[in-house]
Amino acid sequence: ELLGARTPTIGQVQQALLDGFCERLGIEFQPAEADSHAAVLQLGRELHARWIGTEEFVAEIDGPPRGAAVSVGTCAGAGGTITAYLRREGPEGRRIGQVLISGDFFVAPPRLVLDLESRLRGIEIESVGETIERFFLEHPASTLSVGAADFKRAIETALSATAHAPA
């Protein structure tokens, strides 16, 4: 309505997007054949059965890479379980090298956990608690019964645990 008669049709918008993608990505679009939809669906079913639908795929990011010396901390509560895998770095291990957070909790936006892991990378061990609290103040999150204190407890538990190489 805002553009009046100049409002593009859905087809024109789709074509403009397609043209832009092709130009920007340096690719050429080739329309699929009419019967390819069924083939794509079948491929999706096969991938799901062989890979995506397996427990191994679902649990793939639950733990740290094999052979990495890590400390593990867990916080279990009514809102779920948060597990933190932590690798230290620097002289005497006084900095966080990497944190992997997993568990059966829900947060929104979904990338919140990735952003928290990124924020913690490279910080001094002494500032972990303050950094987590500040992070959650700066990044309001919707959670189901888990909060900053639960993430902090899991990570601080990992910090006090002995590092080991997972099997």
C-alpha angles and dihedrals in degrees: 000000000000093000095041113195089358092066107123120231120248089254091054091050091049092049092048090052092047092049091049093050092048093048096044096042095039093235135131121230119226117185115235121244117259094251095048092088090072091047092052091050091050092049089050091052091049093049090048093051095045102036125349095051095051127104089235091060093046093049094041095107096038095097142031124268114285114265096022115129103236141163118223128211129178134194115191120189145141091286096053141279122296117198121190122197109196133189120191128213141182131046109341090354093280095148133060110249097183140343126201114192121194139153146113100295132111127228134170129243089041094217091062092097092050090049091050091050089051093048092053095050111110099003124134114264091236092062098050098102094046092045092053093048092048091047092056092046090053094042111044109207137193108226135168104235097319125099147161092296092057093050089046092051093050092049095044089050089053090049091055094045125092114257117242138171111250119234 
